[in-house]
Every structure is written in structure tokens, then in C-alpha cells.
Amino acid sequence: MLWDHGYTAYVSDIIVRPDFQGQGFGRMVMNDLMDYIKSVMKPGYKIMISLKAAKGKEGFYKKFGFIERPNEDFGPGMHQWI
């Protein structure tokens, strides 16, 4: 996770080795990240957590309150290779 301790944080994706998948390690990492952010947030502040999930893994992140883009309020995520 990258975070400026201000308005925005970024999670690239949680990747667990195939032989360790399904054992709760990804969930543990996401819970720790989300708990950490919440523990240091200033009262009344909001933070946008941007996420780039691997295709087909969106359901995992929905469990943590993330929404898919595009939708009626937000456009698609974007990136560039240089």
C-alpha cells in the first residue's frame, strides 16, 4: 500500500502464492491494511483507497467494501506503461 497519510491511498493487489491460497492470508493482509488506515485517520476525514484488482478477483475486494468501476458515478480506472 502507498499512502500519503492524506486524501488518497493505493493498493496494487494482494497476491498469494497458489500453494497458500484459500488459507486466509490475503484476507489477513487486507484486514490489517484497512484497520491501520482506520486507526490513524483523523476524526471527520475521508480517504479514497484506490485499488487495481486482477481480473476475476473483484469479489474478494467487494468483501472489504470496494466497488467496481465503471459504474453510474465513476469512470474506469486508468494506467499507462512507459
N, C-alpha and C positions, 0 to 999 in steps of 0.2 A: 504494500500500500504506500502510495505517496500522498502526503497531506501537508499543506502549508499552515495548518492549525488555524485556518481562517475559513473562508467560504466553501472551498471545494477539496474533496479527497478523491483519489483514483485507485481502483483495484483492477489489475490487469486480468486476472483469472486465478483460480485456485486449481493447481494441477497436482494430483496424487498419483504416484506410481501404480500401474494396474494391479500389481500383486498386493497393494494395500488399500485399494478402493473398496467401498462398502463397509468400512470399519469405523466410520465416523471422524476420520482425520480432517477432511475438508470442512465438515460441519464445525469441528472444534476450532479450526483456524478462523472461519467466518464469525463464529460467536465471539472469539477473542478480539477480532478487529472491531466488530460492532460495539462490543462492551467497552473497549478502550476509547473509541470516539465518544460514546455517550458519557463516559466518566470524566472527560476533560472539557466537554462543551460548556460554554458559558450559558447561564440561565437565559432563556428567551431567544437564543441564537438558533439559526438553522444552518445545516451543512448539506451541500449537494454531494452525494457519493456517486461518482461515475464508474461504470463497470463495463468491461468488454468480455462477455462470456463466449466460450467456444460454442459453435453451432450444436444445438441439441442439448445444451446444458442449462438453458434458461430456467427450467423448472426448479433446479437446485437453488438458484438465486431468488426465485419468487418466494421461497420459504423464509427469506430474510427481509421481505418487503420491497424488493426491487420490481420494477415494471419494465415491460418490453417496449422498445421503440422500433419503428414509429408507431404512434397512436394519434388520437384526435387532438392531443395537446402538445406533443413533442415530435419533432422530426427524427430521422435516423441518426445514429452515431456516425462519426466520420473519422477517417485516418488517412495518412499518406506515407508511402515508402519513399525514402530519398537515398 
